[in-house]
Amino acid sequence: MSETAAFFHALRFLTVLPVPRSEGLDADWLVRASKYFPAVGIIVGAVSAVVLLVASHWWIGFVPATLAVGASALLTGALHEDGLADTADALGGSSREARLAIMKDSRIGTYGALALGFTVLLRVAALSILLPSVGAAALIASHGGARAAASLTMNALPYAGEVAAAKVSYSETRLDRSGVLVTIITALLAMIPMSMVSVRSVLVGVIVASVLAALVAAAARRLIGGYTGDILGAVEQVCEVGILLGIAAGVPR
């Protein structure tokens, strides 16, 4: 599989953009595509940033922030939000089997609804207190960085779901050193616009996001034995929240 094909697989997997499907996928296509998750995040963040900047010509604060967050959910088909909700519901299960069964249930429970509500509100609130130009840079940083966290979590933990029942092909293969390096470098590139405003705010955001991602990953390893697609969605979402909150706290006023 070529690197171009791997990128388009990542784009097709993480967004609703019309990317042509490839026939005869390799068993490890998702692993090989995962190094491009941050690049897809930059695209999603850039689209959200454009929505924020355009909307800021007519409104201020909450409205442009809400439209920007909504745009990212539309562009990704709310893939990560769905994963967060399922994870929040599932990790409260009484056993590993029960937790995995809850993740497969399409219905949303109280924990899932609360998790979705809180994370969406926190993202909107953090964006709404930033200047539009700073918010645009923060969106690119948060989307790129959060998808890097999902890729690295996928590379660090074993797959815990039922491989035969999975909607996509999960492989025991891991990214090699160059793949991990591509993931990290791309995430760092996503941080450049925000770093030009405030390096301190980026550092605070990355620290907060890393702590939140580590907590989700540790809970997943302890409670279900590894990651699933829903766990990756939860990691992505908490990292978005962490980066945006950190930037909002650390950016000069």
C-alpha positions as CSV (number, residue, x, y, z in Angstrom):
1,M,0.0,0.0,0.0
2,S,1.4,3.4,-1.0
3,E,1.7,6.3,1.4
4,T,-0.8,8.2,-0.7
5,A,-3.3,5.4,-0.4
6,A,-2.7,5.2,3.4
7,F,-3.5,8.9,3.7
8,F,-6.7,8.6,1.8
9,H,-7.7,5.5,3.9
10,A,-7.2,7.7,7.0
11,L,-9.3,10.5,5.4
12,R,-12.1,8.1,4.4
13,F,-12.1,6.5,7.9
14,L,-12.2,9.7,9.9
15,T,-14.4,11.9,7.8
16,V,-17.4,11.8,5.5
17,L,-15.5,13.3,2.6
18,P,-16.0,11.5,-0.7
19,V,-12.8,9.5,-1.0
20,P,-12.8,6.6,-3.5
21,R,-12.7,3.2,-1.8
22,S,-9.8,0.9,-2.5
23,E,-10.3,-2.8,-3.3
24,G,-8.3,-5.6,-1.7
25,L,-7.2,-3.8,1.5
26,D,-4.3,-5.2,3.4
27,A,-5.0,-6.6,6.9
28,D,-3.0,-3.8,8.5
29,W,-4.4,-0.9,6.4
30,L,-5.8,0.9,9.5
31,V,-2.5,0.7,11.4
32,R,-0.6,2.0,8.4
33,A,-3.1,4.7,7.8
34,S,-3.1,5.8,11.5
35,K,0.1,7.8,11.2
36,Y,-1.9,10.2,9.0
37,F,-4.7,10.7,11.6
38,P,-3.1,14.0,12.7
39,A,-2.9,15.2,9.1
40,V,-6.7,14.5,8.7
41,G,-7.1,16.4,12.0
42,I,-5.4,19.4,10.6
43,I,-7.9,19.3,7.6
44,V,-10.8,19.1,10.0
45,G,-9.4,21.8,12.2
46,A,-8.8,24.1,9.2
47,V,-12.4,23.7,8.0
48,S,-13.7,24.4,11.6
49,A,-11.3,27.4,11.8
50,V,-12.7,28.9,8.5
51,V,-16.3,28.5,9.9
52,L,-15.2,30.2,13.1
53,L,-13.6,33.1,11.2
54,V,-16.5,33.6,8.8
55,A,-19.1,33.4,11.5
56,S,-17.2,35.9,13.6
57,H,-17.9,38.6,11.0
58,W,-21.6,38.5,12.1
59,W,-21.5,37.2,15.7
60,I,-19.2,37.1,18.6
61,G,-18.5,34.6,21.3
62,F,-20.8,31.6,21.7
63,V,-22.4,31.5,18.3
64,P,-19.2,31.3,16.1
65,A,-17.7,28.8,18.6
66,T,-20.9,26.6,18.4
67,L,-20.9,26.7,14.6
68,A,-17.2,25.7,14.4
69,V,-17.6,22.8,16.8
70,G,-20.7,21.7,14.9
71,A,-18.9,21.9,11.6
72,S,-16.2,19.5,12.8
73,A,-18.9,17.0,14.0
74,L,-20.6,17.2,10.6
75,L,-17.3,16.7,8.7
76,T,-16.4,13.6,10.8
77,G,-20.0,12.2,11.0
78,A,-19.7,12.6,14.8
79,L,-17.5,9.6,14.8
80,H,-15.5,10.6,17.8
81,E,-18.5,11.9,19.7
82,D,-20.2,8.6,19.2
83,G,-17.1,6.8,20.6
84,L,-17.0,9.0,23.6
85,A,-20.7,8.4,24.4
86,D,-20.3,4.6,24.1
87,T,-17.1,4.6,26.2
88,A,-18.7,6.7,29.0
89,D,-21.7,4.3,29.1
90,A,-19.6,1.1,28.8
91,L,-16.8,1.7,31.3
92,G,-19.5,1.7,34.1
93,G,-20.4,-1.9,33.2
94,S,-20.0,-4.7,35.8
95,S,-17.7,-6.9,33.8
96,R,-15.4,-6.9,30.7
97,E,-18.1,-8.7,28.7
98,A,-20.8,-6.3,29.8
99,R,-18.7,-3.3,28.9
100,L,-18.0,-4.6,25.4
101,A,-21.6,-5.4,25.0
102,I,-22.6,-1.9,26.0
103,M,-20.2,-0.4,23.5
104,K,-22.0,-2.3,20.7
105,D,-25.4,-1.0,21.8
106,S,-26.5,1.9,19.5
107,R,-28.5,3.4,22.3
108,I,-27.1,6.2,24.5
109,G,-27.3,6.1,28.2
110,T,-27.1,8.7,31.0
111,Y,-23.3,8.6,31.2
112,G,-22.9,8.9,27.5
113,A,-25.3,11.9,27.2
114,L,-23.6,13.7,30.1
115,A,-20.2,13.1,28.6
116,L,-21.3,14.4,25.2
117,G,-23.0,17.4,26.8
118,F,-20.0,18.4,29.0
119,T,-17.4,17.9,26.3
120,V,-19.3,19.9,23.7
121,L,-20.0,22.7,26.1
122,L,-16.4,22.8,27.3
123,R,-15.1,23.0,23.7
124,V,-17.6,25.8,22.8
125,A,-16.9,27.7,26.0
126,A,-13.2,27.5,25.6
127,L,-13.4,28.8,22.0
128,S,-15.9,31.5,22.8
129,I,-13.4,33.3,25.1
130,L,-10.7,33.4,22.6
131,L,-10.2,36.0,19.9
132,P,-11.3,34.5,16.5
133,S,-7.8,34.4,15.1
134,V,-6.5,32.6,18.2
135,G,-9.5,30.3,18.2
136,A,-8.8,29.3,14.6
137,A,-5.3,28.4,15.5
138,A,-6.5,26.5,18.6
139,L,-8.9,24.5,16.5
140,I,-6.1,23.3,14.2
141,A,-3.9,22.5,17.2
142,S,-6.6,20.6,19.0
143,H,-7.9,18.5,16.1
144,G,-4.4,17.6,14.9
145,G,-3.1,16.9,18.4
146,A,-6.1,14.9,19.5
147,R,-5.9,12.5,16.5
148,A,-2.3,12.0,17.2
149,A,-3.2,10.9,20.7
150,A,-5.8,8.4,19.2
151,S,-3.1,7.0,16.8
152,L,-0.5,6.6,19.6
153,T,-3.1,5.0,21.9
154,M,-3.9,2.5,19.1
155,N,-0.2,1.8,18.8
156,A,0.3,1.4,22.6
157,L,-2.6,-0.8,23.6
158,P,-3.8,-4.2,22.3
159,Y,-7.1,-4.4,20.5
160,A,-9.7,-5.5,23.1
161,G,-12.8,-6.1,21.0
162,E,-13.9,-9.0,18.9
163,V,-11.9,-8.9,15.7
164,A,-14.5,-10.9,13.8
165,A,-17.3,-8.6,14.8
166,A,-15.4,-5.3,14.2
167,K,-16.6,-3.0,11.5
168,V,-13.0,-2.4,10.3
169,S,-10.0,-4.7,10.2
170,Y,-7.8,-4.4,13.3
171,S,-4.3,-5.9,13.2
172,E,-1.8,-6.8,15.8
173,T,0.8,-4.9,13.7
174,R,2.2,-1.8,15.2
175,L,3.5,1.4,13.6
176,D,7.3,1.2,13.2
177,R,9.5,4.0,14.5
178,S,9.2,6.1,11.3
179,G,5.4,5.8,11.5
180,V,5.4,7.0,15.1
181,L,7.7,9.8,14.1
182,V,5.4,10.9,11.3
183,T,2.5,11.0,13.8
184,I,4.4,13.1,16.3
185,I,5.9,15.5,13.7
186,T,2.5,16.1,12.0
187,A,1.0,16.8,15.4
188,L,3.7,19.3,16.1
189,L,3.0,21.0,12.7
190,A,-0.6,21.4,13.8
191,M,0.7,23.3,16.9
192,I,2.7,25.9,14.9
193,P,0.0,28.5,14.3
194,M,-1.0,28.5,17.9
195,S,2.7,28.5,19.0
196,M,3.1,31.8,17.1
197,V,0.6,33.3,19.5
198,S,1.7,31.6,22.7
199,V,4.1,28.7,23.2
200,R,3.1,28.6,26.9
201,S,-0.6,28.0,26.0
202,V,0.3,25.2,23.7
203,L,2.4,23.5,26.4
204,V,-0.4,23.8,28.9
205,G,-2.9,22.4,26.4
206,V,-0.7,19.5,25.5
207,I,-0.1,18.7,29.2
208,V,-3.8,18.7,30.1
209,A,-4.7,16.7,27.0
210,S,-1.9,14.1,27.7
211,V,-3.1,13.6,31.3
212,L,-6.7,13.1,30.1
213,A,-5.7,10.7,27.3
214,A,-3.6,8.7,29.8
215,L,-6.5,8.4,32.2
216,V,-8.8,7.1,29.5
217,A,-6.2,4.7,28.1
218,A,-5.4,3.4,31.6
219,A,-9.1,2.9,32.4
220,A,-9.6,1.1,29.1
221,R,-6.6,-1.2,29.7
222,R,-7.8,-2.0,33.2
223,L,-11.5,-2.5,32.5
224,I,-11.5,-4.1,29.0
225,G,-7.9,-5.0,28.4
226,G,-7.1,-2.5,25.6
227,Y,-8.6,-0.3,23.0
228,T,-11.6,-0.4,20.7
229,G,-12.8,2.1,18.1
230,D,-14.9,3.7,20.8
231,I,-12.0,4.1,23.1
232,L,-10.0,5.9,20.4
233,G,-13.0,8.2,19.9
234,A,-13.0,9.0,23.6
235,V,-9.3,9.7,23.7
236,E,-9.7,12.1,20.7
237,Q,-12.5,13.9,22.4
238,V,-10.9,14.4,25.8
239,C,-7.7,15.6,24.1
240,E,-9.6,18.2,22.1
241,V,-11.2,19.4,25.3
242,G,-7.8,19.3,27.1
243,I,-5.9,21.3,24.4
244,L,-8.7,23.9,24.1
245,L,-9.0,24.3,27.8
246,G,-5.2,24.6,28.2
247,I,-4.9,27.1,25.5
248,A,-7.8,29.2,27.0
249,A,-6.1,29.1,30.3
250,G,-2.6,29.8,29.1
251,V,-3.0,32.3,26.3
252,P,-2.1,35.9,27.3
253,R,-5.1,38.1,28.0
